[in-house]
Amino acid sequence: ITMSNISEQKQVFIAPEFYVKGWIFRNGAIIKNIPEIKLYGTKRCHKTHHYKTILETHNMNYVFLDVEANKKFAEELRNLYSNQKLNFPTITFGEKRLRNPKDSELLKWIEKAI
């Protein structure tokens, strides 16, 4: 990671470690690369709001992709599924895809990520 990349990312500091999108640093050393988390959903979807709350409660950085407001995000979501349907909410942890997961499954993946 270069300093220019760090300055462009959302930062969350947790002593004695700190987190910069996708990376955990401890005492100046990289200790873990956290996969990028994407939440595909809509602003009007109550399940999407529920997953946002869980991710934020666990201090997880994620990208929210509103598939109703942006056709590119909708197409990206469709390409995750062989049936090309707009299956939301969907959460991705790197390459892992979770379609409308139970809370216990989402929490399992959050724990694996951190």
Secondary structure, DSSP 8 states (H G I E B T S, - for coil): --HHHHHHS-EEEETTEEEETTEEEETTEEEEE---EEEEE-TT-HHHHHHHHHHHHTT---EEEETTT-HHHHHHHHTTSTT-----SEEEETTEEEES--HHHHHHHHHHH-
